[in-house]
């Protein structure tokens, strides 16, 4: 039937280019209308609509199944399929309500998790750039303390983004060239570009700090640091270096930030 329908459609198109006579055209046009009706009956027949609905129910596409069943009841209210459709519709609506309840619970749980995760964090809002920054309360607010920590920013209609900060302070310069991090299972090297190392000094102290977005490699390194019993960082300078342990307090702060970052919709970087 479908093949015949498309064949007639092609012939009718040909008529528009003077390919057939008027009588042939009228005959085919009538047959085409008849086939259209048959096609619609096949497509929207009660048996077909019921079959489609059952397939959708099996695939847990309940909203589409509801639409198909309502269509059946509207077009074929007195059919034998309508009796089964009414029973199926009750089950479908039950499942739709159940899905909606689960969605609402998931949304509420996500909101509770978010509030719980950021409750212990320090927040600072940049009104000019419309960014809210989150950092763990145990991490320093300024660069004049030794620290290895994360923080993240949020902005309307964008995903949160992570930043890694490594602060070094002493009474003499290292002129840091690279950082080497040793965990229980691996060693990581960070080679900053010249412009990524910031410096300052005052009151007999110097500060050298590094603050960059977290990429995929750094993200995996941070997860490894958190899990490691012993983690150390080497600040390697032009001639000298300085080693120190990444403390348990710092590891907990890293974990706190990752937890809050994910709760607010943050994702593991891809690059």
Buried (B, 14 or more C-beta within 10 A) or exposed (E): EEEEBEEBBEBBEEBEEEEBEEEEBEEBBEBBEEBEEBEEEEEBBBEBBBEBBBEBBEEEBBEBBBBBBBBBBEBBEEBEBBEBBEEBBEEBBEBBEEEEEEEEEEEEEEEEBBEEBBEEBBEEEEEEEEBBBBBBEBBBEEBBBBBBBBBBBBEEEEEBBBBBBBBBBEEEBBEBBBBBBBBEEEEBEBEBEEEEBEBEEEEEEBBBBBBBEBBEEBBBBBBBBBEBEEBBBBBBBEEEBBEEEBBEEBBEBBBBBBBBBBBBEBEEBEE
